[in-house]
Amino acid sequence: MPRIEFDALPDDARLWIFAADRPVTGSDAETLLERVDHFLDGWNAHGHPLTGARRWDGDRFLFVAVDERTAPPSGCSIDALHRVLKDFEAEGGVGLTDHIDVLWRDPDGRVVRTSRPDFTRLAREGTVSLETSVFDTTLTRKADLVGGFEVPAGDAWHRRAFWRGK
């Protein structure tokens, strides 16, 4: 089955979140989305077409999901998606596949990407708090995006990682 609209996927669709290390706009965003769409149009696992979709949000976040009811993705099919994104990273000079950093919203509303050691320091200094909006890129189901993607740090895994005992 070809690519469908993201909202048409069931809530239990398997989800991957990729966060760009800088805003991706204009022709760069168009190129990225064209490549992802082309990939999704032919995405399959062991010869079985996958029903997949993508959503681009805030010039930073790429959501890719697949309806596992039609056919589940295989390790090879997931690796193929990562290869498409790695190729774009190499050509476009933007990181998408590194999930080690913390993404959060600063007081001016900008999305900031910070290393974990730096985020730990910011938490100790009080620059970020349990009320700071963070983005949880570890979500694995489409339904989790609603009310779970951008949340206060105190309501996410960030609380345990950066404010132990609070």
VMD Tcl script that builds the backbone (N, CA, C; Angstrom):
set m [mol new atoms 498]
animate dup $m
set s [atomselect $m all]
$s set {name element resname resid chain x y z} {
  {N N MET 1 A 0.858 -1.174 0.000}
  {CA C MET 1 A 0.000 0.000 0.000}
  {C C MET 1 A 0.898 1.228 0.000}
  {N N PRO 2 A 0.551 2.196 -0.766}
  {CA C PRO 2 A 1.375 3.411 -0.797}
  {C C PRO 2 A 1.251 4.221 0.498}
  {N N ARG 3 A 2.057 5.227 0.551}
  {CA C ARG 3 A 2.052 6.159 1.671}
  {C C ARG 3 A 0.644 6.744 1.838}
  {N N ILE 4 A 0.253 6.945 3.097}
  {CA C ILE 4 A -1.042 7.556 3.392}
  {C C ILE 4 A -0.814 8.790 4.260}
  {N N GLU 5 A -1.878 9.498 4.558}
  {CA C GLU 5 A -1.793 10.659 5.440}
  {C C GLU 5 A -1.514 10.197 6.868}
  {N N PHE 6 A -0.694 10.949 7.569}
  {CA C PHE 6 A -0.305 10.593 8.927}
  {C C PHE 6 A -1.527 10.405 9.824}
  {N N ASP 7 A -2.494 11.316 9.742}
  {CA C ASP 7 A -3.670 11.242 10.604}
  {C C ASP 7 A -4.548 10.042 10.297}
  {N N ALA 8 A -4.367 9.415 9.120}
  {CA C ALA 8 A -5.158 8.241 8.756}
  {C C ALA 8 A -4.630 6.956 9.405}
  {N N LEU 9 A -3.437 7.007 9.947}
  {CA C LEU 9 A -2.881 5.834 10.623}
  {C C LEU 9 A -3.604 5.598 11.947}
  {N N PRO 10 A -3.716 4.341 12.371}
  {CA C PRO 10 A -4.338 4.084 13.669}
  {C C PRO 10 A -3.457 4.595 14.805}
  {N N ASP 11 A -4.076 4.812 15.943}
  {CA C ASP 11 A -3.340 5.325 17.102}
  {C C ASP 11 A -2.211 4.413 17.556}
  {N N ASP 12 A -2.353 3.091 17.295}
  {CA C ASP 12 A -1.310 2.170 17.744}
  {C C ASP 12 A -0.199 1.983 16.706}
  {N N ALA 13 A -0.179 2.819 15.673}
  {CA C ALA 13 A 0.878 2.732 14.659}
  {C C ALA 13 A 2.243 2.909 15.317}
  {N N ARG 14 A 3.207 2.133 14.861}
  {CA C ARG 14 A 4.588 2.224 15.369}
  {C C ARG 14 A 5.186 3.539 14.908}
  {N N LEU 15 A 5.887 4.215 15.788}
  {CA C LEU 15 A 6.361 5.572 15.545}
  {C C LEU 15 A 7.858 5.681 15.753}
  {N N TRP 16 A 8.487 6.478 14.888}
  {CA C TRP 16 A 9.873 6.892 15.057}
  {C C TRP 16 A 9.896 8.408 14.967}
  {N N ILE 17 A 10.654 9.040 15.842}
  {CA C ILE 17 A 10.772 10.495 15.847}
  {C C ILE 17 A 12.227 10.848 15.575}
  {N N PHE 18 A 12.423 11.715 14.596}
  {CA C PHE 18 A 13.755 12.194 14.248}
  {C C PHE 18 A 13.765 13.700 14.446}
  {N N ALA 19 A 14.739 14.186 15.192}
  {CA C ALA 19 A 14.830 15.610 15.511}
  {C C ALA 19 A 16.060 16.206 14.836}
  {N N ALA 20 A 15.845 17.193 13.993}
  {CA C ALA 20 A 16.956 17.856 13.307}
  {C C ALA 20 A 17.762 18.673 14.305}
  {N N ASP 21 A 19.068 18.713 14.075}
  {CA C ASP 21 A 19.924 19.463 14.999}
  {C C ASP 21 A 19.889 20.962 14.746}
  {N N ARG 22 A 19.152 21.371 13.729}
  {CA C ARG 22 A 18.916 22.789 13.452}
  {C C ARG 22 A 17.618 22.872 12.648}
  {N N PRO 23 A 16.992 24.049 12.579}
  {CA C PRO 23 A 15.792 24.152 11.753}
  {C C PRO 23 A 16.097 23.808 10.292}
  {N N VAL 24 A 15.198 23.078 9.674}
  {CA C VAL 24 A 15.312 22.702 8.259}
  {C C VAL 24 A 14.116 23.331 7.551}
  {N N THR 25 A 14.405 24.273 6.665}
  {CA C THR 25 A 13.348 25.029 6.009}
  {C C THR 25 A 13.582 25.084 4.502}
  {N N GLY 26 A 12.628 25.699 3.806}
  {CA C GLY 26 A 12.771 25.968 2.377}
  {C C GLY 26 A 13.085 24.735 1.557}
  {N N SER 27 A 14.025 24.890 0.623}
  {CA C SER 27 A 14.347 23.796 -0.289}
  {C C SER 27 A 14.955 22.602 0.440}
  {N N ASP 28 A 15.651 22.832 1.554}
  {CA C ASP 28 A 16.190 21.706 2.323}
  {C C ASP 28 A 15.059 20.836 2.877}
  {N N ALA 29 A 14.031 21.476 3.420}
  {CA C ALA 29 A 12.884 20.730 3.944}
  {C C ALA 29 A 12.159 20.015 2.808}
  {N N GLU 30 A 12.003 20.697 1.683}
  {CA C GLU 30 A 11.341 20.067 0.531}
  {C C GLU 30 A 12.106 18.834 0.069}
  {N N THR 31 A 13.416 18.937 -0.003}
  {CA C THR 31 A 14.243 17.799 -0.423}
  {C C THR 31 A 14.106 16.647 0.554}
  {N N LEU 32 A 14.187 16.941 1.842}
  {CA C LEU 32 A 14.046 15.900 2.856}
  {C C LEU 32 A 12.702 15.190 2.705}
  {N N LEU 33 A 11.628 15.957 2.631}
  {CA C LEU 33 A 10.302 15.359 2.585}
  {C C LEU 33 A 10.056 14.606 1.280}
  {N N GLU 34 A 10.597 15.097 0.177}
  {CA C GLU 34 A 10.482 14.366 -1.090}
  {C C GLU 34 A 11.171 13.012 -0.987}
  {N N ARG 35 A 12.338 12.977 -0.373}
  {CA C ARG 35 A 13.074 11.716 -0.228}
  {C C ARG 35 A 12.342 10.747 0.692}
  {N N VAL 36 A 11.817 11.263 1.778}
  {CA C VAL 36 A 11.079 10.406 2.703}
  {C C VAL 36 A 9.807 9.896 2.030}
  {N N ASP 37 A 9.087 10.770 1.333}
  {CA C ASP 37 A 7.872 10.340 0.635}
  {C C ASP 37 A 8.185 9.270 -0.406}
  {N N HIS 38 A 9.242 9.472 -1.181}
  {CA C HIS 38 A 9.631 8.491 -2.188}
  {C C HIS 38 A 9.945 7.147 -1.525}
  {N N PHE 39 A 10.657 7.194 -0.411}
  {CA C PHE 39 A 10.969 5.974 0.321}
  {C C PHE 39 A 9.688 5.296 0.803}
  {N N LEU 40 A 8.801 6.069 1.433}
  {CA C LEU 40 A 7.571 5.484 1.979}
  {C C LEU 40 A 6.693 4.870 0.895}
  {N N ASP 41 A 6.711 5.463 -0.297}
  {CA C ASP 41 A 5.908 4.932 -1.408}
  {C C ASP 41 A 6.315 3.500 -1.770}
  {N N GLY 42 A 7.548 3.134 -1.533}
  {CA C GLY 42 A 8.018 1.796 -1.854}
  {C C GLY 42 A 8.446 0.981 -0.656}
  {N N TRP 43 A 8.152 1.468 0.560}
  {CA C TRP 43 A 8.604 0.800 1.775}
  {C C TRP 43 A 7.972 -0.580 1.889}
  {N N ASN 44 A 8.801 -1.575 2.122}
  {CA C ASN 44 A 8.283 -2.928 2.307}
  {C C ASN 44 A 9.179 -3.690 3.266}
  {N N ALA 45 A 8.616 -4.782 3.756}
  {CA C ALA 45 A 9.355 -5.679 4.643}
  {C C ALA 45 A 9.213 -7.088 4.089}
  {N N HIS 46 A 10.311 -7.633 3.642}
  {CA C HIS 46 A 10.326 -8.991 3.080}
  {C C HIS 46 A 9.292 -9.142 1.973}
  {N N GLY 47 A 9.206 -8.137 1.117}
  {CA C GLY 47 A 8.305 -8.187 -0.024}
  {C C GLY 47 A 6.877 -7.778 0.263}
  {N N HIS 48 A 6.561 -7.471 1.512}
  {CA C HIS 48 A 5.213 -7.046 1.876}
  {C C HIS 48 A 5.194 -5.526 2.016}
  {N N PRO 49 A 4.321 -4.851 1.254}
  {CA C PRO 49 A 4.257 -3.389 1.357}
  {C C PRO 49 A 3.845 -2.944 2.753}
  {N N LEU 50 A 4.477 -1.883 3.209}
  {CA C LEU 50 A 4.143 -1.300 4.505}
  {C C LEU 50 A 3.259 -0.076 4.305}
  {N N THR 51 A 2.290 0.071 5.183}
  {CA C THR 51 A 1.430 1.247 5.170}
  {C C THR 51 A 2.065 2.267 6.103}
  {N N GLY 52 A 2.687 3.279 5.513}
  {CA C GLY 52 A 3.422 4.245 6.307}
  {C C GLY 52 A 3.025 5.671 5.995}
  {N N ALA 53 A 3.446 6.553 6.877}
  {CA C ALA 53 A 3.156 7.976 6.716}
  {C C ALA 53 A 4.220 8.771 7.454}
  {N N ARG 54 A 4.246 10.064 7.144}
  {CA C ARG 54 A 5.178 10.962 7.835}
  {C C ARG 54 A 4.496 12.284 8.109}
  {N N ARG 55 A 5.033 12.964 9.095}
  {CA C ARG 55 A 4.593 14.330 9.400}
  {C C ARG 55 A 5.834 15.143 9.730}
  {N N TRP 56 A 5.875 16.381 9.274}
  {CA C TRP 56 A 6.975 17.313 9.527}
  {C C TRP 56 A 6.418 18.401 10.416}
  {N N ASP 57 A 7.110 18.715 11.507}
  {CA C ASP 57 A 6.562 19.652 12.474}
  {C C ASP 57 A 7.628 20.630 12.961}
  {N N GLY 58 A 7.303 21.897 12.951}
  {CA C GLY 58 A 8.137 22.923 13.550}
  {C C GLY 58 A 9.520 23.067 12.949}
  {N N ASP 59 A 9.688 22.696 11.702}
  {CA C ASP 59 A 10.985 22.783 11.014}
  {C C ASP 59 A 12.074 21.958 11.693}
  {N N ARG 60 A 11.689 21.064 12.617}
  {CA C ARG 60 A 12.679 20.292 13.367}
  {C C ARG 60 A 12.365 18.809 13.479}
  {N N PHE 61 A 11.105 18.452 13.482}
  {CA C PHE 61 A 10.726 17.095 13.860}
  {C C PHE 61 A 10.081 16.338 12.706}
  {N N LEU 62 A 10.649 15.167 12.430}
  {CA C LEU 62 A 10.094 14.261 11.432}
  {C C LEU 62 A 9.516 13.064 12.172}
  {N N PHE 63 A 8.222 12.844 11.982}
  {CA C PHE 63 A 7.545 11.693 12.561}
  {C C PHE 63 A 7.285 10.712 11.420}
  {N N VAL 64 A 7.718 9.487 11.575}
  {CA C VAL 64 A 7.451 8.431 10.611}
  {C C VAL 64 A 6.744 7.320 11.373}
  {N N ALA 65 A 5.644 6.830 10.792}
  {CA C ALA 65 A 4.884 5.774 11.471}
  {C C ALA 65 A 4.440 4.738 10.452}
  {N N VAL 66 A 4.183 3.545 10.964}
  {CA C VAL 66 A 3.746 2.439 10.115}
  {C C VAL 66 A 2.617 1.691 10.822}
  {N N ASP 67 A 1.619 1.298 10.028}
  {CA C ASP 67 A 0.504 0.497 10.532}
  {C C ASP 67 A 0.952 -0.955 10.546}
  {N N GLU 68 A 1.237 -1.475 11.713}
  {CA C GLU 68 A 1.741 -2.843 11.835}
  {C C GLU 68 A 0.659 -3.888 11.569}
  {N N ARG 69 A -0.599 -3.454 11.472}
  {CA C ARG 69 A -1.684 -4.401 11.193}
  {C C ARG 69 A -1.611 -4.924 9.759}
  {N N THR 70 A -1.163 -4.070 8.838}
  {CA C THR 70 A -1.085 -4.510 7.442}
  {C C THR 70 A 0.137 -5.380 7.217}
  {N N ALA 71 A 1.252 -4.995 7.780}
  {CA C ALA 71 A 2.489 -5.781 7.750}
  {C C ALA 71 A 3.452 -5.115 8.724}
  {N N PRO 72 A 4.105 -5.891 9.566}
  {CA C PRO 72 A 5.051 -5.295 10.503}
  {C C PRO 72 A 6.374 -4.970 9.818}
  {N N PRO 73 A 7.027 -3.900 10.247}
  {CA C PRO 73 A 8.337 -3.589 9.678}
  {C C PRO 73 A 9.369 -4.603 10.165}
  {N N SER 74 A 10.365 -4.822 9.368}
  {CA C SER 74 A 11.472 -5.711 9.748}
  {C C SER 74 A 12.675 -4.857 10.111}
  {N N GLY 75 A 13.662 -5.475 10.695}
  {CA C GLY 75 A 14.892 -4.748 10.997}
  {C C GLY 75 A 15.503 -4.150 9.747}
  {N N CYS 76 A 15.472 -4.907 8.657}
  {CA C CYS 76 A 16.036 -4.410 7.393}
  {C C CYS 76 A 15.246 -3.213 6.861}
  {N N SER 77 A 13.917 -3.251 7.000}
  {CA C SER 77 A 13.119 -2.135 6.491}
  {C C SER 77 A 13.340 -0.875 7.324}
  {N N ILE 78 A 13.540 -1.037 8.624}
  {CA C ILE 78 A 13.826 0.106 9.490}
  {C C ILE 78 A 15.221 0.647 9.174}
  {N N ASP 79 A 16.169 -0.249 8.959}
  {CA C ASP 79 A 17.520 0.177 8.565}
  {C C ASP 79 A 17.489 0.965 7.262}
  {N N ALA 80 A 16.631 0.554 6.334}
  {CA C ALA 80 A 16.524 1.253 5.051}
  {C C ALA 80 A 16.039 2.687 5.253}
  {N N LEU 81 A 15.082 2.884 6.154}
  {CA C LEU 81 A 14.616 4.241 6.480}
  {C C LEU 81 A 15.774 5.061 7.033}
  {N N HIS 82 A 16.532 4.485 7.933}
  {CA C HIS 82 A 17.676 5.196 8.515}
  {C C HIS 82 A 18.712 5.548 7.453}
  {N N ARG 83 A 18.918 4.672 6.485}
  {CA C ARG 83 A 19.872 4.968 5.403}
  {C C ARG 83 A 19.437 6.186 4.596}
  {N N VAL 84 A 18.145 6.296 4.312}
  {CA C VAL 84 A 17.638 7.467 3.589}
  {C C VAL 84 A 17.943 8.737 4.372}
  {N N LEU 85 A 17.715 8.690 5.670}
  {CA C LEU 85 A 17.962 9.871 6.505}
  {C C LEU 85 A 19.455 10.146 6.656}
  {N N LYS 86 A 20.258 9.107 6.769}
  {CA C LYS 86 A 21.722 9.287 6.848}
  {C C LYS 86 A 22.260 9.913 5.568}
  {N N ASP 87 A 21.733 9.500 4.421}
  {CA C ASP 87 A 22.150 10.100 3.144}
  {C C ASP 87 A 21.817 11.587 3.129}
  {N N PHE 88 A 20.630 11.942 3.607}
  {CA C PHE 88 A 20.252 13.353 3.661}
  {C C PHE 88 A 21.169 14.110 4.622}
  {N N GLU 89 A 21.489 13.506 5.744}
  {CA C GLU 89 A 22.400 14.139 6.701}
  {C C GLU 89 A 23.732 14.474 6.033}
  {N N ALA 90 A 24.271 13.517 5.302}
  {CA C ALA 90 A 25.578 13.710 4.669}
  {C C ALA 90 A 25.537 14.806 3.612}
  {N N GLU 91 A 24.469 14.852 2.856}
  {CA C GLU 91 A 24.356 15.843 1.776}
  {C C GLU 91 A 23.882 17.199 2.267}
  {N N GLY 92 A 22.986 17.198 3.256}
  {CA C GLY 92 A 22.370 18.443 3.701}
  {C C GLY 92 A 23.042 19.102 4.885}
  {N N GLY 93 A 24.011 18.408 5.488}
  {CA C GLY 93 A 24.700 18.997 6.629}
  {C C GLY 93 A 23.810 19.197 7.842}
  {N N VAL 94 A 22.849 18.321 8.009}
  {CA C VAL 94 A 21.944 18.411 9.159}
  {C C VAL 94 A 21.860 17.032 9.806}
  {N N GLY 95 A 21.889 17.011 11.127}
  {CA C GLY 95 A 21.752 15.756 11.850}
  {C C GLY 95 A 20.292 15.443 12.124}
  {N N LEU 96 A 19.907 14.198 11.904}
  {CA C LEU 96 A 18.534 13.754 12.163}
  {C C LEU 96 A 18.454 12.484 13.006}
  {N N THR 97 A 19.469 11.666 12.940}
  {CA C THR 97 A 19.357 10.323 13.504}
  {C C THR 97 A 20.028 10.155 14.865}
  {N N ASP 98 A 20.683 11.175 15.363}
  {CA C ASP 98 A 21.338 11.093 16.669}
  {C C ASP 98 A 20.314 11.425 17.753}
  {N N HIS 99 A 20.015 10.454 18.605}
  {CA C HIS 99 A 18.990 10.640 19.637}
  {C C HIS 99 A 19.577 10.907 21.015}
  {N N ILE 100 A 20.837 11.250 21.092}
  {CA C ILE 100 A 21.490 11.388 22.386}
  {C C ILE 100 A 21.214 12.746 23.054}
  {N N ASP 101 A 20.965 13.786 22.272}
  {CA C ASP 101 A 20.779 15.123 22.845}
  {C C ASP 101 A 19.376 15.319 23.405}
  {N N VAL 102 A 19.239 16.364 24.203}
  {CA C VAL 102 A 17.961 16.759 24.786}
  {C C VAL 102 A 17.437 17.949 23.992}
  {N N LEU 103 A 16.171 17.874 23.629}
  {CA C LEU 103 A 15.522 18.997 22.944}
  {C C LEU 103 A 14.531 19.625 23.904}
  {N N TRP 104 A 14.610 20.942 24.007}
  {CA C TRP 104 A 13.768 21.658 24.951}
  {C C TRP 104 A 13.439 23.036 24.387}
  {N N ARG 105 A 12.445 23.682 24.995}
  {CA C ARG 105 A 12.019 25.000 24.531}
  {C C ARG 105 A 12.528 26.053 25.510}
  {N N ASP 106 A 13.249 27.045 24.968}
  {CA C ASP 106 A 13.784 28.099 25.830}
  {C C ASP 106 A 12.687 29.115 26.166}
  {N N PRO 107 A 12.953 30.062 27.072}
  {CA C PRO 107 A 11.919 31.029 27.471}
  {C C PRO 107 A 11.373 31.871 26.314}
  {N N ASP 108 A 12.140 31.997 25.221}
  {CA C ASP 108 A 11.662 32.747 24.056}
  {C C ASP 108 A 10.865 31.881 23.093}
  {N N GLY 109 A 10.678 30.599 23.432}
  {CA C GLY 109 A 9.890 29.699 22.602}
  {C C GLY 109 A 10.665 28.965 21.531}
  {N N ARG 110 A 11.972 29.142 21.490}
  {CA C ARG 110 A 12.793 28.453 20.485}
  {C C ARG 110 A 13.107 27.039 20.947}
  {N N VAL 111 A 13.173 26.126 19.977}
  {CA C VAL 111 A 13.600 24.761 20.276}
  {C C VAL 111 A 15.121 24.753 20.325}
  {N N VAL 112 A 15.660 24.205 21.417}
  {CA C VAL 112 A 17.100 24.150 21.640}
  {C C VAL 112 A 17.507 22.681 21.741}
  {N N ARG 113 A 18.637 22.365 21.152}
  {CA C ARG 113 A 19.199 21.017 21.240}
  {C C ARG 113 A 20.478 21.112 22.058}
  {N N THR 114 A 20.548 20.326 23.154}
  {CA C THR 114 A 21.648 20.426 24.102}
  {C C THR 114 A 22.154 19.024 24.434}
  {N N SER 115 A 23.444 18.885 24.598}
  {CA C SER 115 A 23.986 17.589 25.008}
  {C C SER 115 A 23.462 17.256 26.410}
  {N N ARG 116 A 23.455 15.994 26.742}
  {CA C ARG 116 A 22.989 15.578 28.068}
  {C C ARG 116 A 23.856 16.160 29.190}
  {N N PRO 117 A 25.190 16.153 29.038}
  {CA C PRO 117 A 25.991 16.786 30.103}
  {C C PRO 117 A 25.665 18.273 30.267}
  {N N ASP 118 A 25.463 18.979 29.167}
  {CA C ASP 118 A 25.125 20.402 29.268}
  {C C ASP 118 A 23.739 20.598 29.871}
  {N N PHE 119 A 22.786 19.719 29.534}
  {CA C PHE 119 A 21.450 19.838 30.117}
  {C C PHE 119 A 21.515 19.569 31.621}
  {N N THR 120 A 22.351 18.624 32.032}
  {CA C THR 120 A 22.548 18.357 33.462}
  {C C THR 120 A 23.071 19.617 34.161}
  {N N ARG 121 A 24.040 20.261 33.547}
  {CA C ARG 121 A 24.593 21.506 34.113}
  {C C ARG 121 A 23.506 22.582 34.182}
  {N N LEU 122 A 22.714 22.739 33.122}
  {CA C LEU 122 A 21.645 23.737 33.101}
  {C C LEU 122 A 20.613 23.456 34.193}
  {N N ALA 123 A 20.337 22.179 34.447}
  {CA C ALA 123 A 19.396 21.818 35.511}
  {C C ALA 123 A 19.978 22.179 36.878}
  {N N ARG 124 A 21.257 21.883 37.087}
  {CA C ARG 124 A 21.910 22.225 38.361}
  {C C ARG 124 A 21.909 23.731 38.594}
  {N N GLU 125 A 22.153 24.487 37.518}
  {CA C GLU 125 A 22.205 25.951 37.627}
  {C C GLU 125 A 20.824 26.578 37.755}
  {N N GLY 126 A 19.770 25.826 37.436}
  {CA C GLY 126 A 18.418 26.366 37.483}
  {C C GLY 126 A 17.978 27.039 36.197}
  {N N THR 127 A 18.799 26.953 35.156}
  {CA C THR 127 A 18.428 27.540 33.863}
  {C C THR 127 A 17.246 26.796 33.267}
  {N N VAL 128 A 17.207 25.466 33.457}
  {CA C VAL 128 A 16.046 24.658 33.093}
  {C C VAL 128 A 15.495 24.071 34.381}
  {N N SER 129 A 14.193 23.846 34.399}
  {CA C SER 129 A 13.537 23.348 35.607}
  {C C SER 129 A 12.564 22.237 35.245}
  {N N LEU 130 A 11.896 21.714 36.243}
  {CA C LEU 130 A 10.888 20.686 36.009}
  {C C LEU 130 A 9.721 21.214 35.182}
  {N N GLU 131 A 9.591 22.540 35.096}
  {CA C GLU 131 A 8.528 23.146 34.287}
  {C C GLU 131 A 8.962 23.422 32.845}
  {N N THR 132 A 10.234 23.296 32.549}
  {CA C THR 132 A 10.737 23.538 31.191}
  {C C THR 132 A 10.118 22.532 30.234}
  {N N SER 133 A 9.628 23.003 29.095}
  {CA C SER 133 A 9.079 22.109 28.071}
  {C C SER 133 A 10.205 21.344 27.408}
  {N N VAL 134 A 10.052 20.023 27.371}
  {CA C VAL 134 A 11.014 19.151 26.703}
  {C C VAL 134 A 10.261 18.322 25.669}
  {N N PHE 135 A 11.018 17.764 24.731}
  {CA C PHE 135 A 10.439 16.945 23.671}
  {C C PHE 135 A 10.880 15.507 23.890}
  {N N ASP 136 A 9.911 14.607 23.977}
  {CA C ASP 136 A 10.211 13.198 24.221}
  {C C ASP 136 A 10.278 12.459 22.889}
  {N N THR 137 A 11.493 12.295 22.389}
  {CA C THR 137 A 11.692 11.625 21.102}
  {C C THR 137 A 11.776 10.107 21.255}
  {N N THR 138 A 11.486 9.593 22.460}
  {CA C THR 138 A 11.517 8.151 22.686}
  {C C THR 138 A 10.148 7.497 22.515}
  {N N LEU 139 A 9.126 8.272 22.213}
  {CA C LEU 139 A 7.784 7.716 22.056}
  {C C LEU 139 A 7.767 6.706 20.911}
  {N N THR 140 A 6.952 5.661 21.034}
  {CA C THR 140 A 6.951 4.599 20.027}
  {C C THR 140 A 5.583 4.329 19.411}
  {N N ARG 141 A 4.559 5.042 19.826}
  {CA C ARG 141 A 3.222 4.863 19.253}
  {C C ARG 141 A 2.638 6.221 18.894}
  {N N LYS 142 A 1.908 6.263 17.799}
  {CA C LYS 142 A 1.323 7.514 17.313}
  {C C LYS 142 A 0.462 8.176 18.388}
  {N N ALA 143 A -0.318 7.399 19.113}
  {CA C ALA 143 A -1.203 7.961 20.142}
  {C C ALA 143 A -0.433 8.699 21.225}
  {N N ASP 144 A 0.811 8.298 21.459}
  {CA C ASP 144 A 1.618 8.932 22.503}
  {C C ASP 144 A 1.957 10.384 22.195}
  {N N LEU 145 A 1.846 10.765 20.925}
  {CA C LEU 145 A 2.159 12.149 20.553}
  {C C LEU 145 A 1.201 13.133 21.208}
  {N N VAL 146 A -0.056 12.728 21.349}
  {CA C VAL 146 A -1.065 13.613 21.932}
  {C C VAL 146 A -0.817 13.706 23.436}
  {N N GLY 147 A -0.392 14.863 23.866}
  {CA C GLY 147 A -0.141 15.100 25.277}
  {C C GLY 147 A 1.144 14.490 25.811}
  {N N GLY 148 A 1.964 13.897 24.939}
  {CA C GLY 148 A 3.162 13.258 25.440}
  {C C GLY 148 A 4.447 13.677 24.762}
  {N N PHE 149 A 4.343 14.406 23.659}
  {CA C PHE 149 A 5.548 14.757 22.921}
  {C C PHE 149 A 6.255 15.979 23.513}
  {N N GLU 150 A 5.545 17.062 23.674}
  {CA C GLU 150 A 6.112 18.255 24.329}
  {C C GLU 150 A 5.431 18.401 25.677}
  {N N VAL 151 A 6.205 18.167 26.721}
  {CA C VAL 151 A 5.663 18.159 28.079}
  {C C VAL 151 A 6.645 18.832 29.028}
  {N N PRO 152 A 6.182 19.226 30.217}
  {CA C PRO 152 A 7.126 19.714 31.218}
  {C C PRO 152 A 8.124 18.610 31.580}
  {N N ALA 153 A 9.347 18.976 31.810}
  {CA C ALA 153 A 10.383 17.997 32.136}
  {C C ALA 153 A 9.985 17.128 33.321}
  {N N GLY 154 A 9.237 17.693 34.248}
  {CA C GLY 154 A 8.796 16.933 35.414}
  {C C GLY 154 A 7.830 15.810 35.095}
  {N N ASP 155 A 7.242 15.836 33.895}
  {CA C ASP 155 A 6.291 14.804 33.477}
  {C C ASP 155 A 6.898 13.818 32.484}
  {N N ALA 156 A 8.194 13.890 32.269}
  {CA C ALA 156 A 8.856 13.047 31.267}
  {C C ALA 156 A 10.012 12.277 31.907}
  {N N TRP 157 A 10.634 11.440 31.125}
  {CA C TRP 157 A 11.804 10.679 31.594}
  {C C TRP 157 A 12.919 11.610 32.053}
  {N N HIS 158 A 12.890 12.845 31.602}
  {CA C HIS 158 A 13.908 13.828 31.958}
  {C C HIS 158 A 13.995 14.041 33.476}
  {N N ARG 159 A 12.848 13.930 34.151}
  {CA C ARG 159 A 12.841 14.109 35.613}
  {C C ARG 159 A 13.793 13.114 36.278}
  {N N ARG 160 A 13.679 11.842 35.902}
  {CA C ARG 160 A 14.535 10.809 36.499}
  {C C ARG 160 A 15.993 10.983 36.106}
  {N N ALA 161 A 16.219 11.441 34.890}
  {CA C ALA 161 A 17.591 11.543 34.374}
  {C C ALA 161 A 18.335 12.769 34.893}
  {N N PHE 162 A 17.624 13.871 35.083}
  {CA C PHE 162 A 18.316 15.136 35.374}
  {C C PHE 162 A 17.976 15.746 36.725}
  {N N TRP 163 A 16.917 15.283 37.376}
  {CA C TRP 163 A 16.542 15.781 38.695}
  {C C TRP 163 A 16.282 14.604 39.610}
  {N N ARG 164 A 17.276 13.808 39.836}
  {CA C ARG 164 A 17.125 12.610 40.660}
  {C C ARG 164 A 16.668 12.994 42.067}
  {N N GLY 165 A 15.649 12.278 42.517}
  {CA C GLY 165 A 15.155 12.497 43.880}
  {C C GLY 165 A 14.151 13.626 43.993}
  {N N LYS 166 A 13.834 14.287 42.891}
  {CA C LYS 166 A 12.845 15.386 42.982}
  {C C LYS 166 A 11.524 14.948 42.440}
}
mol reanalyze $m
mol bondsrecalc $m
mol representation Tube
mol addrep $m
